[in-house]
Structure formats: structure tokens, C-alpha cells
Amino acid sequence: MRLQSYAYGKNHFTLDQDLQAVLGRYWPDVEAHRPQLQAWGELMGGEAYRVGYHVDREAPPVLVMHDLDGNRVDRVRLSPAQEALLQELAPLMRPPYQGGSWHHHYALGYLLGDPGLYCILTITQQVVYAIHKYAPEHAGWKERLLSGEAWGATWMTEIQGGSDLGANRTVARPDGPLWRLSGGDKYFASGAGLTDLAVATARPEGAPAGPKGLALFLVPRLRQDGTLNYHVRRLKEKSATRAVPSGEVELPDAEAFLIGRAEEGIYYTLEILTSSRLANALGAMGIAKKAHLEALYRVRHRTAFGKALVEHPLIRRDLVDLAVRQAAGLALSFRAVDAFDRSWHERPPYTPDYHYARFLSHLAKNRTADHAAESTRLAMELFGGLGFLEEYAVARWHREALITPIWEGPSNIQALDLLEAMAKKRAHESFLAELVPMLEEAGTPEASEARRTVEQEVDRLSSLPPEEAQWYAKHALTRLADAAQVGLLYDLAASQGDRYGRLAGLYARRFLVGEEYPAWAGRDEEVLGERVG
């Protein structure tokens, strides 16, 4: 693996000063867990890096449809290396359910980065979430899932609607203590063939149309008589995320168990979706950091025009861009995690704290996906022609990054959900109440620009008719996230050092004002934040 990657064999926690800074800001118990984080960073830069590359290139999951006796089994075969690694990764899921915090969970996910492997753990964690909060009668499954003995999945969307869950056709009808699901296929079902227990949306007979008529169900792989409960039609051939099998699932009168109250199903669905949107945000920044590390080592090792690449001003300009995006995206992501950690125990109807956590998740999910796609593209460019070759690690990270804008709702869906959180839940009021004083305290011209941006975008969305507000919502989604990142970097500077104040000013100049980074930034070793040798 050392022949294909500079970042392989390094400790990805000890090299990451931005992660350590945001954990110091938001996670009070981080020092107690530092030894585990260091060990995890070693695993992520070692065996996890190697196995992820191996699975992507040489050993993706394979669907086995029949056993030796001709029985339909629809089970995926994983490489032994992936099976073993998943057992080592299972502790990632446990902290929130064993007295810990979501900061811990998402820090481990960020360090993993690999979105295929991380997806398996996330969709399993989502099943645990549903059981933990709303289906405690299935606690035995919870322990099996957290141990890595069993795996979970979340099957929400269908081909005719995609993100429009209200268009789902799967119908649920009661059958004694069970329910039967039929009439619709889950067309892009991650975990297909791997999962032992999925959560799925379906509409109970007689329930109203639209998303509010959906209930949430647990769907085991096997019926109570031991036969297969659903069929996997095929696995998808994807550009990336190959470690997680994604397929088409048919539900022929599948046995299912209702989660909580049927009329609250859409709210449970949005809760577990929020948890995966945060995973998407941290995963995106984890991917960006892998590419960032590869690029940092590359420009130090490679020479051109008589000196190391890192000594050229244009190269240093690109390194500044990578550093600014990385710190900003992490700051926004962990502020969103912190809000979720404080409100996740709430149940419908929710308080403003929960609605604000959802609001922040939309900002973080959308903007970090942009950062990941651009950071990995730029890292490929810094490699030159080698960056476009599949045999080297950096090309894979760009492929992997391209799923992050799509998973868990693309930018249009995030924008629509943001509008809903503003119009119906007034979540922007909490946003303004936090961010405006933060920017005022910073007292810089860049902070003033960020404040103007926030107030202008909120005023415009709040004053426009719904159709016009939708037109501008995606632009506002990005602008609000950018202003938030400026404020959060200034906030980080108060406890983690003035480097983050300088990064805040640079972010505002580049992304709010639209100007180029100043040349001094390329000469500021603290801004570059390099910890490589």
C-alpha cells in the first residue's frame, strides 16, 4: 500500500490538528478518550486504509442468490479482510448508546472517512437509534447490532419518488402482532444482502397520502418460520462506495414490526435521517482530509523547476485553500453534532433546540459535500497526471467524494428542508441568536461581512412568496453555511488559538466577498497547518 499512498502508515488522528481543536471546543470528555482516538488514528491510517483500497479495487461484495440446495438466500459475500475490519470498526457505533456522546461517535467516523465502510456502520447505527428510542421491546436486536454480530440498513426511498417519500407505494397491513409490507420496491437499498434487520417506510392501509401517512417498520431478513423475508433483485454497479452493497429489494408480503406510533413514523424517519446527514458531513470532511494528507506529502516529495513543489507560491495557494476548507467544514460539522447531542433525546413534539439541530444539519451536510468534492479534485490536480490514475489512492478519494452531495438528500432537498425549518419551526431565530453575537464579538471587517450576509439571506427568504423563496433557497443554503463557518472559526480561535481567527478571515474573503486569498497566507506556516514530515 505504501507504493500507492503517502498517507498510508501514518496516524490520522495525531496529524489532524483541526480535529483536535474542534473536539477540544465541543467535547468536554475528549481527554479521557485520547488514547482510544490515537489508537483509532493508527488503525485508520493503516489496516482500514489498506482494506478500503483492496475492497474498492479488487474485492467488492458479491451477491449469492442460492445455496447448494437451490434455496434462495440473497446474501452478499464479503472479502475476509472486510469482514475482519468491520469487527474492528464496530465500536464506532456504541458511544451514544453506552453513556457516551455523539461527538465521540462522529469523531471516529470522520477518522474512518471511507464512505462505503462508514455507510455500513451508519445504517446499522440508525436501526439501533430507532430501537433505542421507539422500539425497546426489540432490545435484543440492539445488542446484536452494536456488537457487530448483525448488521442493519435503512430503506426509505423508492424509484418513483426518490427523495419524495410521500410518493412511496409500499403498503403495510396488520397481521396479528405483525405487519405485512408489499406493493413497492426499495430501489436503492444500501446494505442489501448484508443486513439482518432493516428499518423501512411503508403506508398503513387507510393512512393519508403524503409523507405524514408513512409509518416506520423493522424488517428482519428472515421470517419467523426461517424463510427469506424479502428478495434482493440485484446489486448496483457504482462509481464508488463499493464496500457497501447497494441493491434493489422486493418486499413480497414481508413480515415487519411497527416502530412506535404509526402516525409519528415520518418524525422518526427524519430523526434517523438527521443522524445520517451528520455522518455524511463528517464523512465528507474525512474524505477531504485523506486527500489533503496525500497532497501535503506529495508536494513535499515532488520537485519541479528546480525546487520542491511546496516552495512554489501557486502550490502554497492551493494548500491554503485545502486548509481553509478543512478547518471550516469541521467547525460547522461539529457545531451541528453538538446541537444534535444536546437534543436527540427529544420526542415529538419537539422543542426549538431540536429544530435548530436539524437546521444546522442541512447547512453542514450541503456545504461539506461541496468542500469534499473540490478538495479532492484539487488534491488530484496537485498530483498531476498520477492523480488521475486509479492505482493511486487520491483518485479514489475524489470518486468517493462525489457521492456526498447525493446521499441523504441532494442540495435541492436540503434547501427545501431548510425553508421548512424556517417557515414552520422558526429555526433561523436560534441561528441568528447564536451567530450574530459571535460575529459581533469578533469585531473584524470579515465578521461584519458575515453578519450582513446572514441577515440579508434570512430577510430575503422570510419575505418572499414560497415559489420565489424556493428559487433562492439553494443559494441561501450555501451563503448561510459560509457565514456560519466564519463565525464558528472565530469562536474556535477563542479557545484553540489565533490560527482559527486568521482562517476565519480568509474564509470570509474567499467565499463571502469572492476575492482571492492574500499572498501572506501562503507564507504563514500556521495557516497551512502542516504536520507532515
For each residue, the residues with C-beta under 8 A, 3 or more apart:
1: 4 5 8 9 49 50 53
2: 5 8 9
3:
4: 1 8 53 391 392 393
5: 1 2 8 49 53 294 392 393
6: 293 294 296 297 298 301 393
7: 10 12 45 49 290 293 294 297 393
8: 1 2 4 5 45 46 49 50 393
9: 1 2 45 46
10: 7 15 45 293 532
11: 14 15 38 41 42 45
12: 7 15 16 41 44 45 111 289 290 293
13: 16 19 20 37 38 40 41 42 44 111
14: 11 38 41 531
15: 10 11 12 41 293 531 532
16: 12 13 19 20 41 111 289 531
17: 20 21 529 531
18: 21 22 326 327 330 529
19: 13 16 22 23 107 110 111 289 330
20: 13 16 17 23 24
21: 17 18 24 25 327 492 496 497 500
22: 18 19 25 26 330 331 333 334 492
23: 19 20 26 27 30 103 107 334
24: 20 21 27 30 495 496
25: 21 22 334 491 492 495 496
26: 22 23 103 334 335 337 338
27: 23 24 30 101 103 104 107
28:
29: 32 33 100 101 104
30: 23 24 27 33 34 37 103
31: 34
32: 29
33: 29 30 36 37 104
34: 30 31 37 38
35: 38 39
36: 33 39 40
37: 13 30 33 34 40 41 107 108 111
38: 11 13 14 34 35 41 42
39: 35 36 42 43
40: 13 36 37 43 44 108 111
41: 11 12 13 14 15 16 37 38 44 45 111
42: 11 13 38 39 45 46
43: 39 40 46 47 48 88
44: 12 13 40 41 48 49 111 112 113
45: 7 8 9 10 11 12 41 42 48 49
46: 8 9 42 43 49 50
47: 43 50 51 85 88
48: 43 44 45 51 52 85 88 89 112 114 117
49: 1 5 7 8 44 45 46 52 53 393
50: 1 8 46 47 53 54
51: 47 48 54 55 81 82 85
52: 48 49 55 56 114 116 117 243
53: 1 4 5 49 50 56 57 393 396
54: 50 51 57 58 59 79 81
55: 51 52 58 59 60 79 81 82 116 117 242 243
56: 52 53 60 116 240 242 243 396
57: 53 54 390
58: 54 55
59: 54 55 79 81 82
60: 55 56 242 243 245
61: 76 77 78 82 193 194 235 242 243 244 245
62: 76 77
63: 74 75 76 77 193 232 234 235 245 247
64: 67 73 74 75 76 77 193
65: 72 73 74 232
66: 70 71 72 73
67: 64 70 71 73
68:
69:
70: 66 67
71: 66 67
72: 65 66 228 231
73: 64 65 66 67 228
74: 63 64 65 193 228 230 231 232
75: 63 64 193 194
76: 61 62 63 64 192 193 194 235 245
77: 61 62 63 64
78: 61 82 83 86 194
79: 54 55 59 82 83
80: 83 84
81: 51 54 55 59 84 85
82: 51 55 59 61 78 79 85 86 117 243
83: 78 79 80 86 87
84: 80 81 87 88
85: 47 48 51 81 82 88 89 117
86: 78 82 83 89 90 117 120 121 148
87: 83 84 90 148
88: 43 47 48 84 85 91
89: 48 85 86 92 112 117 121 148
90: 86 87 93 94 121 146 147 148
91: 88 94 108
92: 89 105 108 109 112 121
93: 90 97 105 121 124 125 128 145 146
94: 90 91 97 98 100 105 146
95: 98 99 100 101 102 104 105 108
96: 100 101 102 104 105 341 344
97: 93 94 128 132 142 146
98: 94 95 146
99: 95
100: 29 94 95 96 104 105
101: 27 29 95 96 104 105 341
102: 95 96 105 106 278 337 340 341 344
103: 23 26 27 30 106 107 334 337 338 341
104: 27 29 33 95 96 100 101 107 108
105: 92 93 94 95 96 100 101 102 108 109 125
106: 102 103 109 110 278 279 282 333 334 337
107: 19 23 27 37 103 104 110 111 282
108: 37 40 91 92 95 104 105 111 112
109: 92 105 106 112 118 121 122 279 282 283 286
110: 19 106 107 113 282 283 285 286 289 330 333
111: 12 13 16 19 37 40 41 44 107 108 286
112: 44 48 89 92 108 109 117 118 121 283 286
113: 44 110 118 283 286 287 289 290
114: 48 52 117 118 243 286 287 400
115: 118 119 240 241 244 283 287 400 403 404 407
116: 52 55 56 119 120 240 241 242 243 244 400
117: 48 52 55 82 85 86 89 112 114 120 121 243 244
118: 109 112 113 114 115 121 122 279 283 286
119: 115 116 122 123 190 191 241 243 244 407
120: 86 116 117 123 124 151 191 194 243 244
121: 86 89 90 92 93 109 112 117 118 124 125
122: 109 118 119 125 126 275 276 279
123: 119 120 126 127 152 153 154 190 191 195 244 276
124: 93 120 121 127 128 145 151 152 153 191 195
125: 93 105 121 122 128 129 152 275
126: 122 123 129 130 152 154 199 272 275 276
127: 123 124 130 131 141 145 152 153 154 197 198 199 218
128: 93 97 124 125 131 132 142 145 146 152
129: 125 126 132 133 271 272 275
130: 126 127 133 134 135 199 216 218 259 268 272
131: 127 128 134 135 136 138 139 141 142 145 218 259
132: 97 128 129 136 142
133: 129 130 260 268 271 345 347
134: 130 131 216 259 260 268
135: 130 131 138 218 257 259 260
136: 131 132 139
137:
138: 131 135 141 142 218 257
139: 131 136 142 143
140: 143 144
141: 127 131 138 144 145 150 197 218
142: 97 128 131 132 138 139 145 146
143: 139 140 146 147
144: 140 141 147 149 150 196
145: 93 124 127 128 131 141 142 149 150 151 152 196 197
146: 90 93 94 97 98 128 142 143
147: 90 143 144 150
148: 86 87 89 90 151
149: 144 145
150: 141 144 145 147 196 197
151: 120 124 145 148 191 194 195 196
152: 123 124 125 126 127 128 145 191 195 196 197 198 199
153: 123 124 127 189 190 191 192 194 195 197 198 199
154: 123 126 127 190 191 198 199 200 272 276
155: 186 189 198 199 200 201 219 249
156: 165 186 200 201 269 273
157: 161 162 163 165 168 186 187 188
158: 161 162 167 168 169 170 184 185 186 187
159: 162 185 187 188
160: 167 169
161: 157 158 164 165 166 167 168
162: 157 158 159
163: 157 409 410 413
164: 161 167
165: 156 157 161 168 201 211 214 266 269
166: 161 209 210 211 213 214
167: 158 160 161 164
168: 157 158 161 165 184 201 202 203 214
169: 158 160 183 184
170: 158 181 182 183 184 186 200 201 202 203 251
171: 181 182 183 184 202 203 204 205
172: 179 180 181 202 203 204 205 215 217 256 258
173: 179 180 182 204 205
174: 178 179 180 204
175: 178 179 180 255
176:
177:
178: 174 175 224 255 256 257
179: 172 173 174 175 202 204 217 255 256 257 258
180: 172 173 174 175 253 254 255 256
181: 170 171 172 200 202 217 219 251 253 254 256
182: 170 171 173 251 252 253 254
183: 169 170 171 251
184: 158 168 169 170 171 202 251
185: 158 159 233 248 249 250 251
186: 155 156 157 158 170 189 200 248 249 251
187: 157 158 159 248
188: 157 159 236 246 248
189: 153 155 186 192 198 232 246 247 248 249
190: 119 123 153 154 244 245 246
191: 119 120 123 124 151 152 153 154 194 195 198 244 245 246
192: 76 153 189 195 232 235 245 246 247 248 249
193: 61 63 64 74 75 76 232 235 245 247
194: 61 75 76 78 120 151 153 191 244 245
195: 123 124 151 152 153 191 192 198 221
196: 144 145 150 151 152 220 221
197: 127 141 145 150 152 153 218 219 220 221
198: 127 152 153 154 155 189 191 195 218 219
199: 126 127 130 152 153 154 155 216 217 218 219 259 272
200: 154 155 156 170 181 186 216 217 219 251 256
201: 155 156 165 168 170 214 215 216 217 265 269
202: 168 170 171 172 179 181 184 214 215 217 256
203: 168 170 171 172 207 213 214 215
204: 171 172 173 174 179 207 213 215 262
205: 171 172 173
206:
207: 203 204 213 214 215 262 263
208: 212 213
209: 166 213
210: 166 213
211: 165 166 214 266
212: 208 263 266
213: 166 203 204 207 208 209 210
214: 165 166 168 201 202 203 207 211 265 266 269
215: 172 201 202 203 204 207 258 259 262 263 265
216: 130 134 199 200 201 258 259 260 265 268 269
217: 172 179 181 199 200 201 202 256 257 258 259
218: 127 130 131 135 138 141 197 198 199 256 257 259
219: 155 181 197 198 199 200 229 230 251 254 255 256
220: 196 197 223 229 255
221: 195 196 197 228 229 230
222: 226 227 228 229
223: 220 226 227 228 229 255
224: 178 255
225:
226: 222 223
227: 222 223
228: 72 73 74 221 222 223 231
229: 219 220 221 222 223 254 255
230: 74 219 221 249 250 251 252 254
231: 72 74 228 249 250 252
232: 63 65 74 189 192 193 235 247 248 249 250
233: 185 247 248 249 250
234: 63 247 248
235: 61 63 76 192 193 232 245 246 247
236: 188 246 247 248
237:
238: 241 242 246 403
239: 399 402 403
240: 56 115 116 396 399 400 402 403
241: 115 116 119 238 244 246 400 403
242: 55 56 60 61 116 238
243: 52 55 56 60 61 82 114 116 117 119 120
244: 61 115 116 117 119 120 123 190 191 194 241
245: 60 61 63 76 190 191 192 193 194 235
246: 188 189 190 191 192 235 236 238 241
247: 63 189 192 193 232 233 234 235 236
248: 185 186 187 188 189 192 232 233 234 236
249: 155 185 186 189 192 230 231 232 233
250: 185 230 231 232 233
251: 170 181 182 183 184 185 186 200 219 230 254
252: 182 230 231
253: 180 181 182
254: 180 181 182 219 229 230 251
255: 175 178 179 180 219 220 223 224 229
256: 172 178 179 180 181 200 202 217 218 219
257: 135 138 178 179 217 218
258: 172 179 215 216 217 262
259: 130 131 134 135 199 215 216 217 218 265 268
260: 133 134 135 216 264 265 268
261: 264 265
262: 204 207 215 258 265
263: 207 212 215
264: 260 261 267 268 348
265: 201 214 215 216 259 260 261 262 268 269
266: 165 211 212 214 269 270
267: 264 270 271 348
268: 130 133 134 216 259 260 264 265 271 272
269: 156 165 201 214 216 265 266 272 273
270: 266 267 273 274 358
271: 129 133 267 268 274 275 344
272: 126 129 130 154 199 268 269 275 276
273: 156 269 270 276 277 408 409
274: 270 271 277 278 340 357 358 361
275: 122 125 126 129 271 272 278 279 340 344
276: 122 123 126 154 272 273 279 280 407 408
277: 273 274 280 281 361 362 364 365 408 409
278: 102 106 274 275 281 282 333 336 337 340 361 364 365
279: 106 109 118 122 275 276 282 283
280: 276 277 283 284 365 368 369 404 407 408
281: 277 278 284 285 329 332 333 336 361 364 365 368 369
282: 106 107 109 110 278 279 285 286 333 337 368
283: 109 110 112 113 115 118 279 280 286 287 404
284: 280 281 287 288 329 368 369 371 372 401 404
285: 110 281 282 288 289 326 329 330 333 368 371 372
286: 109 110 111 112 113 114 118 282 283 289 290
287: 113 114 115 283 284 290 291 372 376 397 400 401 404
288: 284 285 291 292 322 325 326 329 368 371 372 375 376 401
289: 12 16 19 110 113 285 286 292 293 326
290: 7 12 113 286 287 293 294 393 397
291: 287 288 294 295 375 376 379 380 394 397 398 401
292: 288 289 295 296 322 323 326 375 379
293: 6 7 10 12 15 289 290 296 297 532
294: 5 6 7 290 291 297 298 379 383 393 394 397
295: 291 292 298 299 318 319 322 378 379 382 383 394
296: 6 292 293 299 300 319 530 532
297: 6 7 293 294 300 301 532
298: 6 294 295 301 302 309 382 383 394
299: 295 296 302 308 309 310 315 319 382
300: 296 297 308 309 310 532
301: 6 297 298 308
302: 298 299 308 309
303: 306 307 308 309
304: 307 309 312
305: 312
306: 303
307: 303 304 311 312
308: 299 300 301 302 303 311
309: 298 299 300 302 303 304 312 315 382
310: 299 300 315 316 319
311: 307 308 315 316
312: 304 305 307 309 315 316
313: 316 317 519 522
314: 317 318
315: 299 309 310 311 312 318 319 382
316: 310 311 312 313 319 320 522 523 528
317: 313 314 320 321 517 521 522
318: 295 314 315 321 322 378 381 382
319: 295 296 299 310 315 316 322 323 522 528 530
320: 316 317 323 324 506 517 521 522 527 528
321: 317 318 324 325 375 378 510 517
322: 288 292 295 318 319 325 326 375 378 379
323: 292 319 320 326 327 503 527 528 529
324: 320 321 327 328 503 506 507 510 517 527
325: 288 321 322 328 329 371 374 375
326: 18 285 288 289 292 322 323 329 330 371 375
327: 18 21 323 324 330 331 489 492 500 503 529
328: 324 325 331 332 371 485 486 488 489 503 507
329: 281 284 285 288 325 326 332 333 364 367 368 371 372 485
330: 18 19 22 110 285 326 327 333 334
331: 22 327 328 334 335 485 488 489 491 492 500
332: 281 328 329 335 336 360 363 364 367 368 481 484 485 488
333: 22 106 110 278 281 282 285 329 330 336 337 364 368
334: 22 23 25 26 103 106 330 331 337 338
335: 26 331 332 338 339 360 364 484 488
336: 278 281 332 333 339 340 357 360 361 363 364
337: 26 102 103 106 278 282 333 334 340 341
338: 26 103 334 335 341 342
339: 335 336 342 343 353 356 357 360
340: 102 274 275 278 336 337 343 344 357 360 361
341: 96 101 102 103 337 338 344
342: 338 339 353 357
343: 339 340 346 350 351 353 354 356 357
344: 96 102 271 275 340 341 354 357
345: 133
346: 343 350 351 353 354
347: 133 350
348: 264 267
349:
350: 343 346 347 353 354 355
351: 343 346 354 355
352: 355 356 425 426 427 429 430
353: 339 342 343 346 350 356 357 430
354: 343 344 346 350 351 357 358
355: 350 351 352 358 359 421 425 426 427 430
356: 339 343 352 353 359 360 427 430 431
357: 274 336 339 340 342 343 344 353 354 360 361
358: 270 274 354 355 361 362 417 421 425 427
359: 355 356 362 363 418 421 422 425 427 428 430 431
360: 332 335 336 339 340 356 357 363 364 431 484
361: 274 277 278 281 336 340 357 358 364 365
362: 277 358 359 365 366 414 415 417 418 421 477
363: 332 336 359 360 366 367 418 477 480 481 484
364: 277 278 281 329 332 333 335 336 360 361 367 368 481
365: 277 278 280 281 361 362 368 369 408 409 414
366: 362 363 369 370 405 411 414 415 477 478 481
367: 329 332 363 364 370 371 477 478 481 482 485
368: 280 281 282 284 285 288 329 332 333 364 365 371 372 404
369: 280 281 284 365 366 372 373 401 404 405 411
370: 366 367 373 374 405 478
371: 284 285 288 325 326 328 329 367 368 374 375
372: 284 285 287 288 329 368 369 375 376 401 404
373: 369 370 376 377 398 401 402 404 405
374: 325 370 371 377 378
375: 288 291 292 321 322 325 326 371 372 378 379 401
376: 287 288 291 372 373 379 380 394 397 398 400 401
377: 373 374 380 381 398
378: 295 318 321 322 374 375 381 382
379: 291 292 294 295 322 375 376 382 383 387 394 397 398
380: 291 376 377 383 387 388 394 395 398
381: 318 377 378 384 387
382: 295 298 299 309 315 318 378 379 387
383: 294 295 298 379 380 386 387 388 392 394
384: 381 387
385: 388 389
386: 383 389 392 394
387: 379 380 381 382 383 384 392 394 395
388: 380 383 385 395
389: 385 386 392 395
390: 57 395 396
391: 4
392: 4 5 383 386 387 389 395
393: 4 5 6 7 8 49 53 290 294 396 397
394: 291 294 295 298 376 379 380 383 386 387 397 398
395: 380 387 388 389 390 392 398 399
396: 53 56 240 390 393 399 400
397: 287 290 291 294 376 379 393 394 400 401
398: 291 373 376 377 379 380 394 395 401 402
399: 239 240 395 396 402
400: 114 115 116 240 241 287 376 396 397 403
401: 284 287 288 291 369 372 373 375 376 397 398 404
402: 239 240 373 398 399 405 406
403: 115 238 239 240 241 400 406 407
404: 115 280 283 284 287 368 369 372 373 401 407
405: 366 369 370 373 402 410 411
406: 402 403 410
407: 115 119 276 280 403 404
408: 273 276 277 280 365
409: 163 273 277 365 413 414 417
410: 163 405 406 413 414
411: 366 369 405 414 415 474 477
412: 415 416 474
413: 163 409 410 416 417
414: 362 365 366 409 410 411 417 418 477
415: 362 366 411 412 418 419 470 473 474 476 477
416: 412 413 419 420 470 473
417: 358 362 409 413 414 420 421
418: 359 362 363 414 415 421 422 473 476 477 480
419: 415 416 422 423 461 466 469 470 473
420: 416 417 423 424 425
421: 355 358 359 362 417 418 424 425 427 428
422: 359 418 419 425 426 427 428 458 461 462
423: 419 420 466
424: 420 421
425: 352 355 358 359 420 421 422
426: 352 355 422 429
427: 352 355 356 358 359 421 422 430 431
428: 359 421 422 431 432 458 461 462
429: 352 426 432 433
430: 352 353 355 356 359 427 433 434
431: 356 359 360 427 428 434 435 454 458 480 484
432: 428 429 435 436 454 455 458
433: 429 430 436 437
434: 430 431 437 438
435: 431 432 438 439 450 451 454 483 484 487
436: 432 433 439 440 451 454 455
437: 433 434 440 441
438: 434 435 441 442 487 488 490 491
439: 435 436 442 447 448 450 451 454 483 486 487 490
440: 436 437 443 447 451
441: 437 438 490
442: 438 439 446 447 487 490 501 504
443: 440 447
444: 447 448 490 501 504 505
445: 448 449
446: 442 449 450 486 504 505 508 509 512 513
447: 439 440 442 443 444 450 451 486 487 490 504 508
448: 439 444 445 451 452
449: 445 446 452 453 486 508 512 513
450: 435 439 446 447 453 454 482 483 486 487 508 512
451: 435 436 439 440 447 448 454 455 483
452: 448 449 455 456
453: 449 450 456 457 479 480 482 483 512
454: 431 432 435 436 439 450 451 457 458 480 483 484
455: 432 436 451 452 458 459
456: 452 453 459 460
457: 453 454 460 461 476 479 480 483
458: 422 428 431 432 454 455 461 462 480
459: 455 456 462 463
460: 456 457 463 464 469 472 476
461: 419 422 428 457 458 464 469 472 473 476
462: 422 428 458 459
463: 459 460
464: 460 461 468 469 472
465: 468 469
466: 419 423 469 470
467: 470 471
468: 464 465 471 472
469: 419 460 461 464 465 466 472 473
470: 415 416 419 466 467 473
471: 467 468
472: 460 461 464 468 469 475 476
473: 415 416 418 419 461 469 470 476 477
474: 411 412 415 477 478
475: 472 478 479
476: 415 418 457 460 461 472 473 479 480
477: 362 363 366 367 411 414 415 418 473 474 480 481
478: 366 367 370 474 475 481 482
479: 453 457 475 476 482 483 512
480: 363 418 431 453 454 457 458 476 477 483 484
481: 332 363 364 366 367 477 478 484 485
482: 367 450 453 478 479 485 486 507 508 511 512
483: 435 439 450 451 453 454 457 479 480 486 487 512
484: 332 335 360 363 431 435 454 480 481 487 488
485: 328 329 331 332 367 481 482 488 489 504 507 511
486: 328 439 446 447 449 450 482 483 489 490 504 507 508 512
487: 435 438 439 442 447 450 483 484 490 491 504
488: 328 331 332 335 438 484 485 491 492
489: 327 328 331 485 486 492 493 500 501 503 504 507
490: 438 439 441 442 444 447 486 487 493 494 500 501 504
491: 25 331 438 487 488 494
492: 21 22 25 327 331 488 489 495 496 500
493: 489 490 496 497 498 499 500 501 504
494: 490 491
495: 24 25 492
496: 21 24 25 492 493 499 500
497: 21 493 500
498: 493 501 502
499: 493 496 502 503 526 527 529
500: 21 327 331 489 490 492 493 496 497 503 504
501: 442 444 489 490 493 498 504 505
502: 498 499 505 506 521 524 526 527
503: 323 324 327 328 489 499 500 506 507 527
504: 442 444 446 447 485 486 487 489 490 493 500 501 507 508
505: 444 446 501 502 508 509
506: 320 324 502 503 509 510 517 518 521 527
507: 324 328 482 485 486 489 503 504 510 511 512
508: 446 447 449 450 482 486 504 505 511 512 513
509: 446 505 506 512 513 515 517 518
510: 321 324 506 507 513 514 515 516 517
511: 482 485 507 508 514
512: 446 449 450 453 479 482 483 486 507 508 509
513: 446 449 508 509 510
514: 510 511
515: 509 510
516: 510
517: 317 320 321 324 506 509 510 521 522
518: 506 509 521
519: 313 522 523
520: 523 524
521: 317 320 502 506 517 518 524 527
522: 313 316 317 319 320 517 519 528
523: 316 519 520
524: 502 520 521 527 528
525: 528 530
526: 499 502 529
527: 320 323 324 499 502 503 506 521 524
528: 316 319 320 323 522 524 525
529: 17 18 323 327 499 526
530: 296 319 525
531: 14 15 16 17
532: 10 15 293 296 297 300
533:
